Amino acid sequence: MARKKVIAVIISSVLMAAIFSGCGSVEGDNAGNKSNSETKKEDEGIVLSVFDAQAYGLEEYAKVVEAFEKEHPGVTVEVQHAANDSTTILQSRINSNNIPDVFAVETGTSAKLYYEYAYDWSEDNDVTGLFLEDALKTGMDQEGNIKSLPWSYANMGLLYNKECFEKAGITELPVNMDELEAACEKLKASGITPISLAAKESWVLGQLATHFMIDKDLDAEGTNDALMSGKLTFADLPNWDNLFRFLDLAVKYGTNKPLEIDWEQSENMLANGDAAIIHMGDWCQSTLDSFNPDADLAFLPVPVGETEEDATVLSCCNWTYIVNKNSENLELAKEYTEYILTSEMGQEWTCDGVGAAPAVKTDREVKGLLANDANKYITAGKTNGWIHPIAPKSYSETCGPYLQAYMTGEMSQDEVTELFQEFFTN
């Protein structure tokens, strides 16, 4: 999935030599390797332009880039990490014909906007065969052509601090709004801020709302299609009212100024036990660890309905990498993409640095506590897909502010619901 502070990080080094070294891969040495005989002198002085929206595991990512450069003497990789407003920044680069050689976008609607620039991997079976089939499907166009390569799986829901719950005497996870409010009362009485929702971030609120949209019988794609076609209306969604009840709880049991809480503050409060509950995904594991590596955190399925079966954890292979088919350094761009996604160094970044489950076939253990916790819901068949990446373009940027306006009292539930309806059907 889709953010956060703008971080412009240029990672570069120029190493003078004349031969390529092999790039490690998931299964053996076939993928990403180049022999000495394939070395090109013109590679000296090449600058590979890379754009992504990563905000996590950046130290490990820098090591991957450094390793790639060492294996490709004379090549400099310039990476722009635009972790907030990445869509706007990327589109600006596209409009100015400053298209990166390699760029990451959210799967679904966002990725499809750039398929006209995308290299088609369909015939590169030695590369595509390294990925899990379900993950690979997220990068396919309507004709089944593989236009991008998936990075990792991500899971989102409410995250909670186990120590906070224990301190408040909460022994069972709440499965509906009544139980959630009762838990908030106990947390408040224990001197703990119950909910620290990163309501300053429109993308957080947009993602939160999708939990209350999902029709589990239709899953994400079916629900999204039904909402866009008008077969489902927001006013008739069985759990939609509970979105506003949750937002009410976030205001009542949150900080004094909940709309001033950004993603970093929210995660910091959770990790250090200053807040018991936030909405986020396991992609933030490395940041949580940086705040408090000993924090005992887990998923709290969002209690959207009345029973435990209604509660949701949403799971998706949400970020994908596109290679610019018109790149002057196409083969190098392909090799770089394969390297960061499938090599041992790439997997170390994903599994250890970020703590996420990679989209490649691998037996490597995932370091992330939250990713491993989410796995129990995945293996039990209790997760659903993501709506926000396949929703109409600019969903979170448009609809997130509506929810912010509700939290400040500027809009009513009916007004927000009507605006959501108009957005999905117009």
Buried (B, 14 or more C-beta within 10 A) or exposed (E): BBBBEEBEBEBBEEBEEEBBBBBBBBEEEEBBBBEEEEBBEEBBEBEBBBBBBBBBBBEBBBBBBBBBBEBBBBBBBBBBBBBBBBBEBBBEBBEEEEBBBBBBBBBBBBBBBBBEBBBBBBEBEEBBBBBBEEBBBBBBBEEEBBBBBBBBBBBBBBBBBBBBBEBBEBEEBBBBBEBBBEBBEBBBEBEBBBBBBBBBBBBBBBBBBBBBBBBBEBBBEBBBEBBBEEEBBBEEBEBBBBBBBBBBBBBEBBBEEBBEBBBBBBBBBBBEBBBBBBBBBBBBBBBBBBBBEEBBBBBBBBBBBBEBEBBBBBBBBBBBBBBBBEBEBBEBBBBBBBBBBBBBBBBBBBBBBBBBBBBBBBEBEBBBBBBBBBBEBBEEEBBBBBBBBBBBEBBBBBBBBBBBBBBEEEBEBEEBBBBBBEBBEE
